Structures are given as C-alpha cells and as structure tokens.
Amino acid sequence: MPSGFQSRASALVSLLIMIAALLLPVPTPWSGTVAVPLIILFATGCKPPRKWGGWVAAAMVPYFCIALGEVIANPEERLMAGLLAVCATITFFAALDFNRRTGVSLRS
C-alpha cells in the first residue's frame, strides 16, 4: 500500500459522508452550494495533487465551525450538524496525516 493510503481513504470517506449528509434526502439550493467545494475536494482526492491534504484541512475549518454553531443553536438539526462537525474533524486530521505520511511540507 502506498504511504498515506489509509489517511487519504479516511478523508475521502468522511468527505463522502459530508456530501451525502448535505444532499440527502432532498438537496436545496443552499445545501447544493455548500456541497460543491466538498465534491471538488473529493474528486481531486481520487488522484491527489501534491498539497491536497493541506487544502482539505484548511477547507474543513469553516465547515466545523458552522456545524458546531448549528449544534448549539439549532436543536431540530442537532444530529445532522453533529455528524458534519465530527466528519469535518476526521477529515481535517486525516488530510494532515496524509500530507505528513507522504512527506509533503506545507511551508514551501
């Protein structure tokens, strides 16, 4: 197995879960718009460019913050927002671990 395969697979599965959570059962214009960056990150993760993990990790910060805010402020959607927050956290750490295992430096 190539270096970082498990980390990349974890990140991709978490991204896929986030996409499904946003678009199922019926996508709205808002959820579709929010899912587009995740779909792009998932598609590029199938054959990731050099600093893919860093871009994914950076993109997860707003998803986590907004989902955590929804957990606190919106009791009706607490379960779905909690799922998004947990998946964003898993994706964040898995993407950074992918970079570390493949030897990619985010400094240069």
VOBAGU-464121 format. One line per field, with one value per residue: residue in one letter; z, y, x of N, C-alpha, C, CB in turn; residue number from 1. Coordinates in steps of 0.001 Angstrom, whole numbers, padded with zeros to 6 digits. Glycine has a CB too. Layout:
res <- c(A,...)
nc3 <- c(Z,...)
nc2 <- c(Y,...)
nc1 <- c(X,...)
cac3 <- c(Z,...)
cac2 <- c(Y,...)
cac1 <- c(X,...)
cc3 <- c(Z,...)
cc2 <- c(Y,...)
cc1 <- c(X,...)
cbc3 <- c(Z,...)
cbc2 <- c(Y,...)
cbc1 <- c(X,...)
n <- c(NUM,...)
END
This chain:
res <- c(M,P,S,G,F,Q,S,R,A,S,A,L,V,S,L,L,I,M,I,A,A,L,L,L,P,V,P,T,P,W,S,G,T,V,A,V,P,L,I,I,L,F,A,T,G,C,K,P,P,R,K,W,G,G,W,V,A,A,A,M,V,P,Y,F,C,I,A,L,G,E,V,I,A,N,P,E,E,R,L,M,A,G,L,L,A,V,C,A,T,I,T,F,F,A,A,L,D,F,N,R,R,T,G,V,S,L,R,S)
nc3 <- c(000000,-000788,000785,003186,002352,003953,005464,003466,002420,004644,004840,002375,002645,004792,003614,001656,003243,004387,002094,001343,003621,003360,000928,000932,002225,000189,-001898,-001334,-002727,-001125,000343,-001786,-002833,-000707,-000703,-003020,-002863,-001313,-002981,-005046,-003663,-002976,-005536,-006531,-004720,-005450,-007152,-005805,-005875,-005077,-002582,-001528,000919,002691,001605,001898,004690,005434,004300,005887,008281,008310,007828,010095,012138,011513,011580,014270,015486,014604,015976,018543,018330,016907,017726,016364,014184,015267,015288,012584,012179,014109,013032,010715,011934,013282,011113,009676,011438,011495,008806,008628,010329,009139,006556,007059,008188,005966,004359,006009,006055,003389,003084,002374,002611,003973,004156,002058)
nc2 <- c(-001189,002249,005003,006768,005952,004971,007229,009036,007604,007621,010360,010768,009128,010390,012894,012074,011198,013650,015019,013447,013824,016500,016602,014715,014018,015506,017788,021254,024601,025967,023882,022496,024385,024611,022072,021875,022664,020491,018335,018906,018699,015994,014803,015601,014279,011647,011225,012656,015982,017461,019044,018403,017493,019634,021665,020507,020250,022965,023789,022493,023843,026095,024548,022910,024869,026181,024004,023262,025549,025275,022956,023958,026055,025208,023093,021291,020290,019089,016511,016052,018261,017698,015346,016407,018090,016229,014662,016640,017146,014639,014496,016719,016007,013569,014384,016083,014178,012567,014280,014424,011746,011337,012984,015639,019067,021832,024299,025333)
nc1 <- c(000834,000506,002220,000404,-002092,-004251,-004905,-005687,-007842,-009551,-010072,-011371,-013652,-014916,-015401,-017208,-019344,-020061,-020908,-023100,-024710,-025337,-026724,-028772,-032047,-033329,-031857,-031269,-031089,-029205,-027868,-026790,-025009,-023226,-022198,-020673,-017813,-016912,-017426,-015648,-013191,-013333,-013334,-010819,-009265,-009159,-007030,-004707,-003294,-000074,-000163,-002644,-003779,-003316,-004920,-007430,-007599,-007551,-009952,-011791,-012064,-014003,-016318,-016440,-016707,-019136,-020913,-020646,-021694,-024326,-025043,-025173,-027077,-029350,-031625,-033317,-031911,-029718,-028521,-027733,-026033,-024125,-023060,-021872,-019952,-018316,-017414,-016041,-013964,-012648,-011902,-010193,-007965,-007206,-006499,-004305,-002608,-002234,-000662,001610,002499,003121,005240,005046,005628,004003,005028,006565)
cac3 <- c(000000,-000796,002021,003362,001744,004942,005809,002327,002357,005732,004449,001283,003176,005575,002655,001029,004239,004485,000870,001452,004669,002858,-000254,001113,001220,-000933,-001859,-001502,-003350,-000138,000626,-003008,-002903,000353,-001022,-004198,-002519,-000844,-004165,-005737,-002870,-003123,-006896,-006658,-003804,-006062,-007571,-005177,-006163,-004053,-001276,-001386,002328,003295,001129,002515,006104,005526,003947,006924,009426,008351,007937,011503,012955,011239,012089,015730,015796,014387,017091,019708,018132,016197,018291,015436,013268,016070,014889,011289,012373,014845,012069,009887,012744,013512,009833,009354,012306,010991,007522,008927,010827,008154,005448,007529,008334,004602,003982,006816,005632,002043,003141,001776,003534,003649,004315,000788)
cac2 <- c(000000,003480,005772,007694,005438,004903,008601,009589,006886,008146,011703,010654,008580,011458,013861,011478,011239,015046,015327,012762,014470,017783,016487,013776,013328,016396,018935,022604,025428,026263,022694,022208,025343,024265,020775,021949,022536,019133,017477,019184,018093,014541,014433,015753,013340,010324,011249,013952,016769,017458,019596,018182,017387,020962,022376,019877,020632,024375,023911,021906,024748,026721,023535,022527,025983,026391,022848,023355,026583,024695,022036,024758,026979,024654,021766,020388,019711,018814,015257,016241,019196,016956,014462,017234,018540,015082,014315,017696,016923,013453,014858,017636,015289,012567,015079,016498,012971,012173,015098,014034,010434,011401,013806,016955,020184,022920,025566,025873)
cac1 <- c(000000,001300,002261,-000702,-003316,-005334,-005301,-006432,-009115,-010390,-010507,-012332,-014902,-015551,-015930,-018383,-020422,-020500,-021660,-024391,-025496,-025821,-027575,-029870,-032850,-033629,-030952,-031796,-030045,-028160,-027048,-026033,-023904,-022273,-021596,-019798,-016378,-016634,-017406,-014383,-012119,-013445,-012924,-009366,-008621,-009010,-005624,-004431,-002100,000974,-000554,-004082,-004150,-003330,-006112,-008599,-007615,-007941,-011371,-012640,-012219,-015323,-017373,-016519,-017209,-020559,-021650,-020670,-022670,-025653,-025300,-025533,-028197,-030494,-031864,-034000,-030926,-028525,-027874,-027079,-024922,-023105,-022418,-020993,-018819,-017426,-016773,-015071,-012804,-011944,-011299,-009094,-006797,-006780,-005822,-002978,-001801,-001866,000491,002765,002968,003687,006437,004790,005724,003093,005754,007081)
cc3 <- c(000000,000541,002072,002810,002729,005330,004699,002208,003447,005390,003354,001758,003989,004672,002003,001982,004379,003271,000941,002499,004189,001750,-000110,002236,000002,-000864,-002058,-002221,-002388,000107,-000602,-003151,-001890,000031,-002182,-003831,-002031,-002005,-004937,-004983,-002977,-004486,-007069,-005756,-004371,-006631,-007085,-005692,-004929,-002688,-001016,000074,003026,002883,001764,003979,006276,005230,005040,008100,009414,008445,009386,012338,012749,011770,013612,016186,015628,015489,018305,019506,017525,016687,017329,014516,013980,015611,013575,011416,013140,013947,011184,010662,012980,012230,009423,010191,011818,009693,007726,009326,009842,006998,005863,007711,006963,004136,004727,006328,004228,001967,002526,002870,003070,003750,002988,-000350)
cc2 <- c(001246,004208,006747,007198,005446,006293,009222,008920,007382,009528,011634,010108,009648,012543,013338,011476,012658,015439,014704,013424,015797,017622,015524,014231,014201,017593,020253,023424,025727,025049,022292,023108,025001,022956,020844,021886,021136,018157,017666,018556,016575,014101,014551,014783,011946,010146,012591,014657,016853,017935,019453,018176,018730,021761,021812,020295,022082,024559,023376,022841,025446,025712,023102,023633,026212,025226,022877,024433,026084,023705,022812,025493,026360,023236,020776,019657,019313,017553,015424,017180,018526,016000,015242,017698,017407,014702,015368,017527,015735,013782,015748,016866,014235,013220,015544,015294,012448,012969,014670,012713,010425,012316,015188,018016,021291,024293,026159,025665)
cc1 <- c(000875,001205,001090,-002026,-004483,-005816,-006126,-007792,-010068,-010925,-011568,-013675,-015640,-016124,-017203,-019576,-020959,-021336,-023049,-025281,-026076,-026859,-028751,-030778,-033169,-032686,-031708,-030728,-028890,-027268,-026236,-024827,-022814,-021545,-020598,-018304,-016010,-016555,-016099,-013211,-012142,-012929,-011403,-008616,-008460,-007605,-005076,-003180,-001206,000504,-002050,-004517,-004209,-004551,-007373,-008708,-008056,-009427,-012284,-012889,-013584,-016466,-017549,-017152,-018699,-021388,-021726,-021649,-024101,-026012,-025789,-026859,-029452,-030792,-032540,-033016,-029636,-027786,-027102,-025878,-023781,-022337,-021448,-019765,-017818,-016692,-015749,-013801,-011975,-011219,-010083,-007836,-006300,-006034,-004430,-002055,-001367,-000649,001746,003346,003567,004891,006272,004865,004776,003776,006192,006121)
cbc3 <- c(001212,-001927,002148,002727,001221,006191,006089,001016,002499,007046,003972,000190,004052,006552,001583,000570,005609,004618,-000386,001802,005914,002351,-001402,001398,001844,-000911,-002931,-000117,-003850,001182,001080,-004224,-002663,001711,-001355,-004969,-001443,000147,-005075,-005885,-001406,-002937,-007931,-006329,-002543,-007169,-009166,-003709,-006642,-004499,-001188,-002044,003046,002922,-000399,002399,006730,004559,002648,007426,009426,007130,007053,012043,012630,009729,011618,016275,014917,013023,017446,020015,017268,014680,019517,014599,012155,017533,014747,010259,013124,015985,011210,009352,014086,014043,008727,009595,013759,010771,006627,010045,012153,007623,004974,008852,009098,003628,004251,008294,005694,001063,002462,001060,003630,004571,005195,000442)
cbc2 <- c(000001,004403,006526,008979,004026,004146,009465,009414,005366,008203,012539,009765,007327,012072,014183,010052,010719,015985,014817,011285,014693,018609,016061,012373,012849,016859,018785,023252,026740,026724,021516,022354,026769,024148,019779,023238,023554,018679,017779,020709,018513,014086,015324,017183,013262,010120,011069,013765,018180,018312,021066,016872,016498,021718,022295,018335,020427,025222,023178,020635,025795,027577,022315,022192,027262,026569,021545,023653,027793,024003,021230,025757,028091,024655,021904,021169,020694,018675,014140,016795,020456,016188,013753,018444,019090,013873,014161,019100,016689,012282,015563,018609,014637,011786,016285,017272,011886,012387,016571,013926,009458,011862,013103,016993,020704,022871,025363,025239)
cbc1 <- c(-000947,000839,003596,-000367,-003088,-004871,-004066,-005638,-008884,-009597,-009308,-011772,-014624,-014545,-014882,-018074,-019924,-019287,-020905,-024185,-024638,-024660,-026750,-029340,-034135,-035127,-029866,-032188,-030649,-028788,-027937,-026920,-024417,-022998,-022683,-020081,-016007,-017704,-018617,-014168,-012236,-014905,-013645,-008955,-009396,-010060,-005457,-004304,-002486,002109,-000159,-004477,-003183,-002078,-006214,-008516,-006230,-007106,-011651,-012018,-011098,-015513,-017049,-015129,-016446,-020798,-020992,-019262,-022441,-025716,-024027,-024429,-027755,-030238,-032705,-035009,-030611,-028910,-028924,-028081,-025401,-023738,-023472,-021755,-019314,-018225,-017831,-015691,-013258,-012931,-012324,-009496,-007121,-007990,-006658,-003098,-002586,-003055,000206,002376,001839,002642,007545,003397,007187,001884,006963,008406)
n <- c(1,2,3,4,5,6,7,8,9,10,11,12,13,14,15,16,17,18,19,20,21,22,23,24,25,26,27,28,29,30,31,32,33,34,35,36,37,38,39,40,41,42,43,44,45,46,47,48,49,50,51,52,53,54,55,56,57,58,59,60,61,62,63,64,65,66,67,68,69,70,71,72,73,74,75,76,77,78,79,80,81,82,83,84,85,86,87,88,89,90,91,92,93,94,95,96,97,98,99,100,101,102,103,104,105,106,107,108)
END
